[in-house]
Structures are given as structure tokens and as C-alpha cells.
Amino acid sequence: MATVLVIEDDPDMREIERTALSCGGHDVGLAQNGSEGLRALEARRPCMILLDLMMPVMDGLTFLVERKRRGVAADVPVVCVSAGGAEMVAHALRLGAKECIHKPADFDQLCERVGHYCS
């Protein structure tokens, strides 16, 4: 069973993503900010990361920079799930995110993207 790491500060959104991906047959790891996400990556390697960009403690952009700097699962694909504007999304893509899904996420699309990266 493929593991997906969801890094999302909003507890309702985190639970919705967890439920959607669990129903799709994926094991789901959860983190509520980028700092927790980095610790989760050190403990278990996922097939992909779903990353919110706007979070307290450590935002998604800083997470992308730190993950690369620390060399922690730097090759694991990241898909942003964010309400951030075009400039923020472009910055995330320059920092290594593969693509971005805008909130509110279409969960069929979300599951399809996870299937693409975790096949």
C-alpha cells in the first residue's frame, strides 16, 4: 500500500484529504505544518507529498527549501494543494513542486494525481 504524506494546517481539510485518500486505498501520513512534515519524512518515506503552501510554523515554500537543503526525500514528488495566488504557485514550482491543485480541491482529481505518482 502506497503512503501519501499530507501536510496541511487546517484540521478539516487534513481530515477530508485523509478520508478521500484512505478510501482510494492509500496509507496516509499527516502533518500540520512543514516542520512536522520534515520529521515525518525522516521517519517514513512516502510515494508523494500533498503540501499546503500557507501554514503557520513552517509554510510550504520553506518546507520545499528545507527538504532540498537537508536532502530528506528530495526526490519524492510534491503536489501543492493551496489557495495561494499564481505568484506563490509559480514559486513553489520553481522550488521543485511538480504541480499545484487549487483549493477547494476536486477530490476525484486529487485521487487521480496520487494514482499518477504512486502507481
Legacy VTK file of the C-alpha trace (Angstrom):
# vtk DataFile Version 3.0
C-alpha trace
ASCII
DATASET POLYDATA
POINTS 119 float
0.000 0.000 0.000
1.422 3.366 -1.039
1.843 6.058 1.607
0.973 9.686 0.913
2.128 12.422 3.288
-0.450 15.206 3.696
0.978 18.453 5.098
-1.974 20.720 5.875
-2.652 23.078 8.776
-6.454 23.139 8.520
-7.745 20.147 10.537
-10.950 19.838 8.494
-9.073 19.860 5.173
-6.492 17.423 6.564
-9.276 15.024 7.569
-11.080 15.376 4.218
-7.852 14.616 2.330
-7.077 11.692 4.647
-10.548 10.236 4.177
-10.504 10.680 0.389
-7.086 9.055 0.036
-7.816 6.258 2.513
-10.938 5.377 0.543
-8.696 5.242 -2.522
-6.625 2.546 -0.818
-3.673 4.693 0.232
-1.984 4.812 3.608
-1.935 8.453 4.740
0.570 10.202 6.988
-0.446 13.570 8.425
1.465 16.694 9.432
0.047 20.089 10.357
2.986 22.216 9.168
6.231 21.963 7.247
8.318 21.297 10.333
6.199 18.271 11.255
6.328 17.236 7.612
10.130 17.138 7.635
10.089 14.989 10.778
7.550 12.660 9.157
9.805 12.294 6.093
12.700 11.258 8.313
10.539 8.539 9.873
8.842 7.159 6.749
9.297 7.680 3.014
6.030 8.339 1.151
5.399 7.867 -2.571
4.308 11.526 -2.732
3.572 14.617 -0.660
0.420 16.768 -0.756
1.514 20.174 0.511
-0.431 23.232 1.589
1.572 26.388 0.895
0.128 28.743 3.513
0.683 27.389 7.043
1.972 28.681 10.370
5.256 27.477 11.942
6.781 26.482 8.578
4.955 27.247 5.348
5.049 25.099 2.227
7.646 27.198 0.407
10.038 26.975 3.349
9.343 23.237 3.560
10.408 22.834 -0.086
13.639 24.759 0.540
14.443 22.865 3.757
13.661 19.448 2.303
16.125 20.071 -0.508
18.746 21.630 1.792
18.573 18.701 4.220
18.389 16.099 1.450
15.344 14.498 3.057
13.363 12.565 0.441
14.270 15.269 -2.084
13.187 13.044 -4.982
9.679 12.379 -3.633
7.160 14.266 -5.824
5.270 17.159 -4.233
1.832 18.306 -5.343
0.689 21.564 -3.782
-2.916 21.880 -2.670
-3.349 25.559 -1.984
-5.490 28.665 -2.216
-2.327 30.691 -2.891
-2.156 33.009 -5.872
-0.334 32.493 -9.151
2.925 34.022 -7.885
3.052 31.701 -4.876
2.269 28.670 -7.037
4.963 29.668 -9.554
7.463 29.998 -6.706
6.532 26.523 -5.427
7.066 25.079 -8.911
10.479 26.759 -9.143
11.347 25.197 -5.763
10.554 21.709 -7.039
6.820 21.072 -6.686
5.562 19.012 -9.628
2.176 20.712 -9.884
-0.488 22.523 -7.879
-4.156 21.822 -7.295
-6.166 24.849 -6.216
-8.428 24.754 -3.165
-11.101 23.804 -2.810
-9.683 20.603 -4.244
-11.676 18.346 -6.526
-11.118 15.059 -4.755
-11.506 12.930 -7.877
-8.656 14.973 -9.371
-6.706 14.655 -6.122
-7.032 10.859 -6.133
-6.116 10.749 -9.827
-2.914 12.725 -9.210
-1.996 10.468 -6.285
-2.598 7.464 -8.541
-0.304 9.013 -11.135
2.609 9.499 -8.725
2.049 6.416 -6.580
1.399 3.786 -9.232
LINES 1 120
119 0 1 2 3 4 5 6 7 8 9 10 11 12 13 14 15 16 17 18 19 20 21 22 23 24 25 26 27 28 29 30 31 32 33 34 35 36 37 38 39 40 41 42 43 44 45 46 47 48 49 50 51 52 53 54 55 56 57 58 59 60 61 62 63 64 65 66 67 68 69 70 71 72 73 74 75 76 77 78 79 80 81 82 83 84 85 86 87 88 89 90 91 92 93 94 95 96 97 98 99 100 101 102 103 104 105 106 107 108 109 110 111 112 113 114 115 116 117 118
